[in-house]
Amino acid sequence: QVQLVESGGGLVQPGGSLRLSCAASRGFFSGNGMGWYRQAPGKERELVAKITSGSIINYADSVKGRFAISRDVAKSTVYLQMNSLKPEDTAVYYCYYLSYDGVNYWGKGTLVTVSA
């Protein structure tokens, strides 16, 4: 089992910034990577950003140029810096950890609300 603890969500005005954090109970290089999904009301969960153990980074087209994922290996933590936030970024953001045997572990989610 891998426990994930997320933090950093909240209410922000359009154009503002937030930084999400996700700390894993297992070392970063003990798995295949970590990242973030989000789920808006009435929509399916979608990938936002991910970083693999090989340092490959991918972003959803909708967040490219605005969001940045990074990691602190020593802390087994990934971050999601979100800039120029839009109302359509409003969602519950979920951290995940992909183990070597292909199991996705999920955090409980943190709510990001972008509203004036």
Disulfide bonds with the S-S distance in Angstrom:
Cys22-Cys95 1.97
